[in-house]
Amino acid sequence: MVLSLILQHGLTLGLLAIVSFIQNMAFTWTSRSRNSGDPHYHRYAAWCSNGIWFLCQILIIKQVWSAIQAGAWWYIVAAGLVYVICTAEGSVLMMKILLKKEEGKKQVGARI
């Protein structure tokens, strides 16, 4: 019983970690692309960001609402920590990647 709960929650928190990490990578890409000189580049970034954001919200609502109904406050705290840490680190990683890759119209501050 306990092992089953640990596996179940570990898998769902792991999925939340992966999706939230990717979600904030996409958000950072969108934020930077918005300030570039290439609207098509921004379109691709925005589609990616909004799609993964939607998926992430489904996971958060499903996991947190279930935990609230069950009174599993420890799980809400764990999910919050996973989300905050993974979104922050996803954003930092994407910024590092983009700082090396952006050139021409795709650079932040570029003009059309």
C-alpha positions as CSV (number, residue, x, y, z in Angstrom):
1,M,0.0,0.0,0.0
2,V,2.7,2.5,1.0
3,L,5.0,1.5,-1.8
4,S,2.0,1.9,-4.3
5,L,1.4,5.5,-3.0
6,I,5.0,6.4,-3.2
7,L,5.3,5.1,-6.8
8,Q,2.0,6.8,-7.8
9,H,3.0,10.2,-6.4
10,G,6.6,9.9,-7.5
11,L,5.4,9.3,-11.1
12,T,2.9,12.1,-11.1
13,L,5.4,14.5,-9.5
14,G,8.1,13.4,-12.0
15,L,5.7,14.1,-14.9
16,L,4.9,17.5,-13.4
17,A,8.7,18.2,-13.1
18,I,9.3,17.3,-16.7
19,V,6.3,19.2,-18.1
20,S,6.9,22.3,-16.0
21,F,10.6,22.4,-16.9
22,I,9.7,22.3,-20.6
23,Q,6.9,24.8,-20.1
24,N,9.2,27.5,-18.7
25,M,11.8,26.8,-21.4
26,A,9.1,27.5,-23.9
27,F,7.9,30.6,-22.0
28,T,11.4,32.0,-21.9
29,W,11.8,31.4,-25.6
30,T,8.5,33.2,-26.2
31,S,9.5,36.1,-24.0
32,R,12.7,36.6,-25.9
33,S,11.2,36.0,-29.3
34,R,8.6,38.7,-28.6
35,N,11.4,41.2,-28.4
36,S,13.1,40.1,-31.6
37,G,12.6,41.4,-35.1
38,D,11.1,38.2,-36.5
39,P,7.3,37.7,-36.1
40,H,7.4,34.2,-37.6
41,Y,10.0,33.1,-35.0
42,H,7.7,34.5,-32.3
43,R,4.8,32.6,-33.8
44,Y,6.6,29.2,-33.4
45,A,7.7,30.1,-29.9
46,A,4.2,31.2,-28.9
47,W,2.5,28.1,-30.2
48,C,4.9,25.9,-28.3
49,S,4.7,27.9,-25.1
50,N,0.9,28.1,-25.1
51,G,0.5,24.4,-25.9
52,I,2.8,23.2,-23.1
53,W,1.3,25.7,-20.7
54,F,-2.2,24.2,-21.3
55,L,-0.9,20.7,-20.6
56,C,0.9,21.9,-17.5
57,Q,-2.2,23.6,-16.2
58,I,-4.2,20.3,-16.6
59,L,-1.6,18.5,-14.6
60,I,-1.5,21.1,-11.9
61,I,-5.3,21.3,-11.6
62,K,-5.7,17.6,-11.6
63,Q,-3.0,16.9,-9.0
64,V,-3.6,19.9,-6.7
65,W,-7.4,19.7,-6.7
66,S,-7.2,15.9,-5.9
67,A,-4.8,16.7,-3.1
68,I,-7.0,19.4,-1.7
69,Q,-10.1,17.1,-1.7
70,A,-8.0,14.4,0.0
71,G,-6.5,16.8,2.6
72,A,-3.0,15.8,1.4
73,W,-1.3,19.1,2.2
74,W,2.1,17.5,2.0
75,Y,1.5,16.7,-1.6
76,I,0.4,20.3,-2.4
77,V,3.6,21.6,-0.9
78,A,5.7,18.9,-2.8
79,A,3.9,19.8,-6.1
80,G,4.5,23.5,-5.5
81,L,8.2,22.9,-4.8
82,V,8.6,20.7,-7.9
83,Y,6.8,23.3,-10.0
84,V,8.8,26.3,-8.7
85,I,12.2,24.6,-9.0
86,C,11.6,23.1,-12.4
87,T,10.1,26.2,-14.0
88,A,13.0,28.3,-12.7
89,E,15.6,25.9,-13.9
90,G,13.9,25.4,-17.3
91,S,13.9,29.2,-17.8
92,V,17.6,29.5,-16.9
93,L,18.6,26.7,-19.2
94,M,16.6,28.1,-22.1
95,M,18.1,31.5,-21.6
96,K,21.6,30.0,-21.7
97,I,20.8,28.1,-24.9
98,L,19.2,31.1,-26.6
99,L,22.1,33.5,-25.7
100,K,24.4,31.2,-27.7
101,K,22.0,30.6,-30.6
102,E,20.2,33.9,-31.3
103,E,21.5,35.9,-34.3
104,G,20.2,38.2,-36.9
105,K,16.5,39.1,-36.6
106,K,16.1,36.5,-33.9
107,Q,18.2,38.4,-31.4
108,V,16.5,40.4,-28.6
109,G,16.3,44.0,-29.7
110,A,16.7,43.3,-33.4
111,R,14.7,45.4,-35.9
112,I,12.7,44.1,-38.8
